[in-house]
Amino acid sequence: MIKSRLCDLLGIKYPIIQAGMGPFSNNNLCVATANAGVLGLLSTSGLASKDTQPWVYKAFVETGEANPDDDRARVLETVLKRTYKLVKDKGGIFGVNVMVSQEMLEHANIIIDTAIRVCEENPDIKNHFKVIFTSAGDPIGWNDKIKGAGFTWIHVVPSVRTALRCKKAGVDVIVASGHEGGFHTSWEPVHSMVLLPAVVEEVSDDKTLVAGAGGFSDGKTLAAALIMGADGVQMGTRFLATQESDFHQLWKESVVEAGDRATLVARGFVGPARWLKTPRSIEHAQNTLKKSPGVFLGTPDDYTTIDMSLIQYENDSIKAVYEGNKEKAMMAAGEVAQRIKDMPKANDLVQEIVREAEALLRNVPQRLLG
Ligand SMILES: Cc1cc2nc3c(=O)[nH]c(=O)nc-3n(C[C@H](O)[C@H](O)[C@H](O)COP(=O)(O)O)c2cc1C
């Protein structure tokens, strides 16, 4: 059976992470993937969208069976307890994805403090809720809080430089996220085939594990990552298009139907973002070129300089997804959408990925080494 150090560290069956895909709900997807034997991740940034994107917040609380009038900590507590209840009998393992960028710091502290409190109140939750996965910010400064509370700490990076910073911070698992990945992507593009082995070579050791993200969707890509020295892979777009995924049917079907050269990069909420190519997203890319060319030049801008009409356009286009308005909708996804042709159940998908990876890895010596 296929197995790696990531399985040993987390107690998962297969070396796969279901990506957190905020601000959208992953509440039911996380249950399905955790029960399928991989690490399931709940996204949490949707909890901060009550006023800015109420349609996103509504979907988040509905799928998490939470009370929309509760405060953020109480909603998260409900979602964490629900997830625990739904995975515990099958031994599922899960975590939360938390954005720790400057503008999300207050929110991040609410999420992590709530996670710690929920586990203290019911220690068995800790046997299933094992991971805090931080993203979109500096890892330095979070070690004491996250690892001090006994969580395994995972952080995602777009470069070797930030991977080295993670190592300094004491991160347990570094996810190297290539530019082909879905939604928010790095200002300076380096894709998985270069980034993943570069990060493995620089930081992987007895204490620090590495996983790849961006472009992974099946047994072939999982096997390739393991051969490159990774301890596992994270998949976003692939899990988005599954039966149990919380994403709108329009979004899931658009991934399945995407076809060749299916995505483009244009302005997103916190920087460059990868979208499915549609007339609407093409227009957004053209506007980005005019109003925020740094997205294509690798020169970051932020909320002090950004033309807010781009953010408004993004918000309106995401709202359109929730209204089922195909013409106006913009849907984030990775380049790998072009390789996704079906919408399976999460468990069937995981079994097929693992079966294919095992068969390929078994054949390697005979096929390639004579
Ligand atoms: C719709 C969508 C939303 C995402 N939101 C987040 C997020 O909130 N935080 C994060 O760390 N990564 C986010 N990602 C990136 C994923 O976590 C993951 O790294 C990426 O999807 C991997 O590439 P792939 O799409 O080729 O599998 C998002 C991806 C998608 C497709």
The ligand as an ORCA input file, in Angstrom:
! r2SCAN-3c Opt
* xyz 0 1
  C     -11.659     27.866     -5.298
  C     -10.347     27.825     -4.597
  C     -10.189     28.533     -3.410
  C      -8.954     28.501     -2.730
  N      -8.809     29.173     -1.540
  C      -7.690     29.007     -0.794
  C      -7.591     29.531      0.518
  O      -8.500     30.166      1.040
  N      -6.442     29.318      1.219
  C      -5.406     28.601      0.673
  O      -4.401     28.394      1.352
  N      -5.458     28.120     -0.573
  C      -6.589     28.283     -1.316
  N      -6.678     27.734     -2.563
  C      -5.515     27.002     -3.101
  C      -5.619     25.556     -2.673
  O      -5.491     25.459     -1.288
  C      -4.565     24.658     -3.340
  O      -3.271     25.004     -2.927
  C      -4.641     24.681     -4.853
  O      -5.970     24.510     -5.272
  C      -3.769     23.584     -5.406
  O      -3.759     23.599     -6.791
  P      -4.798     22.767     -7.700
  O      -5.988     23.615     -7.766
  O      -4.082     22.623     -8.997
  O      -5.036     21.463     -7.008
  C      -7.875     27.756     -3.264
  C      -8.071     27.040     -4.457
  C      -9.273     27.060     -5.118
  C      -9.428     26.258     -6.382
*
